[in-house]
Amino acid sequence: MSGGDEVVVAPEEPVQPLEWKFSQVFGERAAGEEVQEVDIISAIEFDKSGDHLATGDRGGRVVLFERTDSKDQHGSRSDLERMDYSVNRHPEFRYKTEFQSHEPEFDYLKSLEIEEKINKIKWCQTANGAVFLLSTNDKTIKFWKVQEKKVKKISDMNIDSSKATGNGSIASSSNSSSSKPHLANGGPSDKSYSYLSNDFSFPPGGLPSLKLPSVVVSHETSLLARCRRVYAHAHDYHINSISNNSDGETFISADDLRINLWNLEISSQSFNIVDVKPANMEDLTEVITSAEFHPTHCNTLAYSSSKGSIRLVDLRQSALCDSHAKLFEEQEAPGSRSFFTEIIASISDIKFAKDGRYILSRDYMTLKLWDINMDSGPVATYRVHEHLRPRLCDLYENDSIFDKFECCLSGDGSRVSTGSYSNLFRVFGCAPGSTEATTLEASKNPMRRQVPTPSRPSRSIGNSITRVVRRGAENTGVDANGNSFDFTTKLLHLAWHPSENSIACAAANSLYMYYA
């Protein structure tokens, strides 16, 4: 600048690591209690508002939770400002309802058993006080509507149990105004009202009059889940992903070799938009592992592969998107190839950041953050399982190396999280200059496994993009507390609240929630 003035840029304050606290647990296991296979949680999803949370399990059930703390905040803004505790409360949820989404099936043509396990749940747009969601197992996607209905009750039956004859059977009508039990939804409320029982006897001369019962709508409500549509018979292989489009009308479903585009209103047909199946199956080298629509651009979607690559697809280019718009993959270091290289490179989950600028991917060893404007490599790599590298042979023998861990981003994009073994999950800061790498346990004391975690200095690429490598706790074969890892307890599924620092994660059949 003129006059020799220098502009001094103040260094950015380093982002402080969050201190996570236990909030709630649903389905907590008692000490020594055996977990039933059907109760193990297999999917977790917040809706866009963060006021609803859904979980699916291996028994084909979907359980819905609703937020309670935000509903309790009544009164004017000035009143709420005086009660600072109301504004700063962490999210609290309560059980809302559950329903059986899928049942076990059998494909007679292929002699194949189709299990009821829920693979994915996605929330759709709400309407008229009802919530809508998609759920899928390996083969069939269902569209559910969950709505509060007022309970109808039968009252004023023209029968009085006090004038019964015989073995408690009803003998005469009654016009008395005495209070009578309501019959919810037409069901009998008491055995004395079973007036059509075998020992029923008419009084001499018969009943003087016959009155129809009146139906009254009570103030009580019950939640009713109805399956509106079933999207079936479109996938030869197991469905691994479903994702809603931002247009609110369409969604995609992905299996190992194909991605189909559906209209929510039409269940009888879908359009195949990606097909990686070779003419000869012996030439198959990679499969699709995950797929997701861009959060705001309805023409853009991304899918990941078992070779560790992510392809960005533009639906405006072609009806069949076999050619990608962009390819994101990291070149492997020379001489680093081993028998396990391709297995651990397979991406198990991808998620777009809320603004659509970044994609987070999870492979067996790492979390990677990709800038969709830069396809030369990830902008940050977070090492989650580096301490397991010497044990890859053992992990291969017990099939743990094929475990599919999910990942998630915070609403503001400043942090990422994923699960690990021994019911641990990790939170990494991805803001510039952040060295946050926190290891937490899915228990009522999440921070008890904490140890100081060293981080590598980041190296700059260009002027504004920094490629970072961050490590978790890397003691060989032991967790952060010095205990040996338990590969039978793994935290595969977790979700970050869309607008607050709150994480829901599944440890077997228990749903744990934390806030910071």
C-alpha positions, 0 to 999 in steps of 0.5 A: 500500500502507499505510504509504506503502510502494512496490513497486518492480518491477525492470526485466527484463534484456534478452534477449541475442541468441544467438550461432549456430555451425555444427554440420553440413552434409549434401550440401555442394556443391563449388565449381562443382558444378552442383545437380541439380533433383531433389536440391533440398530441398523440405521439412524437419521435426523430430519432436516429440522432436527426435531425428529429422529428415526432409527431402523433395526434388524427386525425391520422396525422403524422407531421415531423420536421427537424433540421435546425441549423446543416444544416447551419454549412458550412465551414471548422472545423477551420472556425467553431471553430472561430465562437463558436456560430455555435457550441454551438447553441441549436437544432432548428427545422422547419416544414417539411411535414405532411400526413394522416397516419390513417383514422377512421375504423369500425370493422363490425364483432365486431361492433367496431369503430376503431379511427384514433388516432396515438398511437406510431411512430418509426423511421426506418433506412434511405436509399437513402435520404428517411426517413422511419417510422412506425406508429400505431393506435389501430389495424393497423401498417403502414410503411411509406416512405417520400422522396423529389421528383423533381416537373415535370412541363408542358411547351410550350403548343401550345396555345396562350391565346392572340389569343382567340375567344368567351368568352376567349376560345382558338382559335389558336396555338402559337409557340411564345417564350413568357413566359408561366406559368408552370403547376405544375404536370399537373394541370391548372395554369390559367382559360384561359388555360381551353381549353376544356371548354364548350365554346371552338370554333375551328377557321375556317380551324382548328388548323394548327398543334398540338403539345404535351406539353413538361414536364420539371423537375424543381429545385423545390422539394416536399415531398411525403409520400407513405405507403409502407406496412400495417401490419393489422389483427394481434391484437385482443386488442388495440396496445400499443407499437411498437419497432424496432429491432437493426437488422434493419429488424424486429419489435415488436407490443404489445397489452394487451395480446400478442406481435408479431414479424414482418419482415419489408418486410412481412406484411402478417404474424407475429410470436406471441412471447409472449401470456399471455392470460389465457384459461379462461379470468376470470383468467386474472390478468395482462395485457401487458402495454408496450414493447421495444427491447434492443437497441443493442442486437437483441435477447432481449426485455422487456415488462411491466405489469399492476402489476408493473413488467418488464420481460426481454425476450431472443428470443434465449431460445424459439420461444414462450417466455412465460417464462422470462429470468429475472423478475424485480419487487419491493416488496410492503411494508407490511401493505401498500396495499389499493384499489388503490395499483394495479392501481397505480402500473401499468407501463405505459411506459418503455424505455431502456437507450442508452447503454442497461444497465438500464431500466426506467419505469413509473407508476402513482406515480413514475419513477423507474430506473432498472439495468438489472443485478440486479433484486432485486429492482430498483436502483433509485426511483423518486417520481413524484406524491407523493403529489397526494396520499391523492387525489387518490379517486378523481383521481379514480372518474374522471379517471385521475388515469388511465392516461398513462404518458411516460418517457424518458432518456437523451442520456448519461443516466445521467438524466430522465424525465416524465410529470405530470398535469398542463402541468408540466414535471420533470427532475431528475438527476440519476448520483451518488450524484446528487440531481437534481429534476427540475419541468418545465412548458410547456410554454415560461417560463419553469422555472417559477414554480421553488421551491427548492426541498428537496431530501432524502439522498441516501442509499448505496447498496453494493460497487458500486450500490446506491438506491436513492429515490428522491422527486419532489415538494410535497405540498399536492394538489397544484403544485410548485407554490401554485396553485391547480392542473389542471387535465384536462391539462396533459403532457403525451408525451415527448422525449429527443434528443438522443445526446443533452440536448433538450426535446420536449413535447406535451401540448394538440395541442402544441409542445414545445421544450426546451434546456439546 
